[in-house]
């Protein structure tokens, strides 16, 4: 594990982009993100790796929300982007 210090909290997108840049500079081919408020199912990383190996590209697992007042919980992503979540 490597800790990248950015000097100031500029949000998760900036942190992820910095991490991706660091990994890309070192030739990493596959990256997985998991937020602190996520509870992945057993075997999620192996399933993502298998999907990536079968068809390289962007892979996203099923997203369920415990908060129906959010866009994901209310089906907002599904209706807005046509995602089958």
C-alpha positions in Angstrom: 0.0 0.0 0.0 1.2 3.5 -0.8 0.0 6.7 0.8 -0.1 9.7 -1.5 -0.3 13.0 0.3 -1.9 15.8 -1.7 -1.3 18.6 0.9 -5.0 19.5 1.2 -8.3 17.7 1.1 -9.6 18.5 -2.4 -12.2 15.8 -2.5 -12.4 12.1 -3.6 -12.2 12.8 -7.4 -8.9 14.6 -7.0 -7.5 11.9 -4.8 -8.6 9.2 -7.2 -7.2 11.0 -10.2 -3.9 11.4 -8.3 -3.8 7.7 -7.5 -4.6 6.8 -11.1 -1.8 9.0 -12.4 0.6 7.4 -9.9 -0.4 3.9 -10.9 -0.4 4.7 -14.7 3.1 6.0 -14.4 4.1 2.6 -13.0 2.3 0.5 -15.6 -0.7 -0.6 -13.6 -3.3 -2.1 -15.8 -6.3 -2.6 -13.5 -7.6 -0.4 -10.7 -10.5 -0.9 -8.4 -12.1 1.8 -6.2 -14.3 1.1 -3.1 -15.7 3.9 -1.0 -15.6 3.9 2.8 -19.4 3.6 3.0 -19.5 0.5 0.8 -20.1 -3.0 2.0 -18.9 -5.3 -0.9 -20.3 -8.8 -1.2 -17.9 -11.7 -0.7 -15.9 -12.3 -3.8 -16.6 -8.9 -5.4 -13.0 -8.3 -6.3 -12.5 -11.7 -7.9 -15.7 -11.2 -9.9 -14.5 -7.8 -11.1 -11.1 -9.2 -12.1 -12.8 -12.0 -14.0 -15.1 -9.6 -15.9 -12.1 -7.4 -16.7 -10.1 -10.3 -18.0 -13.0 -11.5 -20.2 -13.7 -8.1 -21.7 -11.2 -5.3 -20.8 -12.8 -1.9 -20.2 -14.9 -0.4 -17.4 -16.6 -2.8 -15.1 -19.2 -1.8 -12.5 -20.9 -4.1 -10.1 -24.5 -3.9 -9.0 -25.2 -1.0 -6.7 -27.8 -1.1 -4.0 -28.7 1.7 -1.6 -29.9 1.5 1.9 -31.2 5.1 1.5 -34.2 5.4 -0.7 -34.0 9.2 -0.5 -30.8 9.2 -2.7 -30.6 9.1 -6.5 -29.4 5.5 -6.5 -32.0 4.4 -3.9 -34.8 6.0 -5.9 -33.6 4.5 -9.2 -32.4 7.8 -10.5 -29.2 6.4 -12.1 -31.2 3.8 -13.8 -33.8 6.2 -15.3 -31.2 9.0 -16.0 -28.5 6.8 -17.6 -30.3 3.6 -18.5 -28.2 1.6 -16.1 -29.7 -1.7 -15.1 -29.1 -1.4 -11.3 
